[in-house]
Amino acid sequence: MYDAQTSALTRITTASDSDRRSRFPEISADGNRIVFSSDSDFFNEGIPAEQHELWLYDIPSAQLERITTASASDRDTTLGVLNANGTKIAFQSDSDFNDEGIPDEQFEIWFFDTETADLSRVTEASSPDRDSLGPILSADGSLLLFTSDSDFLDQGIQQNEARMWLYDTVTLSLALT
């Protein structure tokens, strides 16, 4: 992390092995939190290589928190995004966090509230091999934009014809944009 005001450079992670990596960082607009994906086993919990979990780093307290726990070692959680104050996180994952039968390599969009620790699945693919990807979260965390080739509203969307979708995290409603 680089502080432009003080020119200070701070290392926030140290890989648990030389073949582990942290990637896709995003910092909250208020500059207090960083979310990123990593397969490092920061707390010696037995995370295998290539099992990317979502992590949250709180800058003022210098505390690191594991947000996800994959349902299997071949599952991947990436592209976490934060709202402005870092209290809401949206991300994509093929992990089956709630034991609902999500197949391997079928990416869904998930939403995590850091204040309540609630994890909720936003999307449910209309059929196998349909992915929801690239979440973007509004500043207040009330709107979530993503792409998907799923036919959530039964409108005849074909596989591999990705569309943009808008999800309201307050009303829990989904709309095609």
N, C-alpha and C positions, 0 to 999 in steps of 0.2 A: 504494500500500500504506500502510495506516495502522497505526502502532504505538500501541496503547492505553496502554502503560506510559509512553512518552516523549512522546506526542502528536505524534510526527513523521509527516509525510506524505511518501512517496517515490514519485516517478513511475518506473515500471519499463519503460515502452515509450514510444517516440515514433513516431508513424505516418510511414511513408515518403512519403505523399501525403495531402492533405486529405480525399480520399474513401476512405481506408483505415481499418479499424477492428479493434480487439481486443475479444473478447467471451468470455463464459462462463468466467470465472476460477474456479479452486478452489485453496485452500491446503491443504497437508498438515497433519495434526493436530499434528505437531511444530513447525509454523510455519517450516519451512526451504525449502519448495518451493511454487511456484505453477505450475499448468498452465492454459493458455488457448488459444483459437483466434484466429487473426488472418490477414488477407489483406495485412498490411503486409510490405514487402520489407526487413526489418531489416538484412540483410547484403548488400543489393544483388545478389541472385542471380537477378533477373529474374522474381520471383513476380508474376503478373498480378493485377489487381484482381479481387475476388470468388473467388479461389482460396484458401480458408481452410485453413491448415495448423495443426498442433498444435505448441505451443511449451512449453518448460519453463524456468522461471526459478529459479535457485538463489539464495536470499536471502543466505546467509553470504558467498558469493563474488561476488555481483552478476553472475553469468554467465547468459546466455540461450542456449538450445540449441534448434535446430529438430529436432523429433521425426519429422515426416512430410514426404514429398515426394509430392505428388499425381501420379496417373498421367495426368491431363489437366487443362487449365485450368478446366474446368467442374465439377470434382469438389470436394466439400466435406467437411472433417473438423471435427467439433464435439463438444462435451460431454465433454471429458476429465475423468476423475476419478482421484484419487490414493488409495493406501493411506496409513496413518497416518504412515509415515516418508518418503513420496514416492518410493519405489523401484519401485513398480508403477503403471502407468497403464492405464486402460481408456477406450475412446472409441468413438464411432460415426462411420462414414465411408462414402461411396459411391465412394471411390477404389479402384482396382484395384492395390494396392501390389505384389502378387506376380504380376501378369500372368496372372490366372486367368479372365478374361472376365467380371468383375462388371459388369453394365450400369449406365449412368449413372442416378442417382437410386434405386438399390437400396442401402439402408443396411445395413451389417453391423457387428458388434461386433468390435473389435480389442483386443489386449492387448500392452503394451510393458513390458519389464523394463529399467529404467535401468542396472542393474548389469551386464547381459550385452549390452545393446543388441539383444535379440531382439524382433522384431515378429511376432506370430502372429495369424492370423484365427481368431476364436472361433466365428462363425456362418457357415453356408452356407445361403442361402435355399432353401426347398424348391421354389420356382418363381419366375419373374420377378414383380416388383411386390410382393414380400413383404419387409417391413422389420424390422430389429432395432434398437431404439432405447433411449435412457435408461439407460445403464449406471450401476450403483452397485457400489462395491468395498468389501469388508470391510476392517477395520483392518489385518489382517495380509496382505491381498492374495490370500488363498487362495480366496475366494468372490466371484463376480461375478453380480449380479442384473440382469436386463434384461427388456424386453417385446419380444414379436415375434408376428406373425401367421403365421410360418413353421411348417410342420408337420414339425419336425425328427425326431420319433419315429414318423411315419406313424400318427397317431391320429385323422385325419380333421378336423383344425382347418381351418376355412374362412378364406379371405382376408378381411382386415379384422376378424377376431375375435382381437384381441391377447390373449396370455397372458403370465404371468410365468414366466421361466426362470431356473434357478440353474445356474451353471457352476462346477465345481471346477477351479481353475487348477493344482492339484497333480496330481490324477488325470486331468485333461482329460475329465471326464465331465459330461454335461448332463442335467438333470432338470426336468420340468414341476412348478411349485410350486402 
